[in-house]
Amino acid sequence: MTQVHYTCQPCRLHLPVAYAHAMTPTRDAQSDPIERNAPTVDEVMALMPAAQAEPVIEISREQAATVRKLLRG
């Protein structure tokens, strides 16, 4: 799945665009080139239709530790 990200200018948080636009409803498109070129929430959601239907997979702390060990090599 492709995720489009956006850096929130006031706080410099790196967020998925859908969340960033939900948090910043008043956009200053004239002064902020990132805002001017940022996709709308609808455009982002069109790119990620499967993300809305995917279940969240919960794992235990032990399983998470095993995954971290495997990723480290």
Buried (B, 14 or more C-beta within 10 A) or exposed (E): EEEBEBEBBEEEEEBBBBBBBEEBEEBEEEEEEEBEEBBEBEEBBEBBEEBEEEEEEEEEEEEEEEEEEEEEE
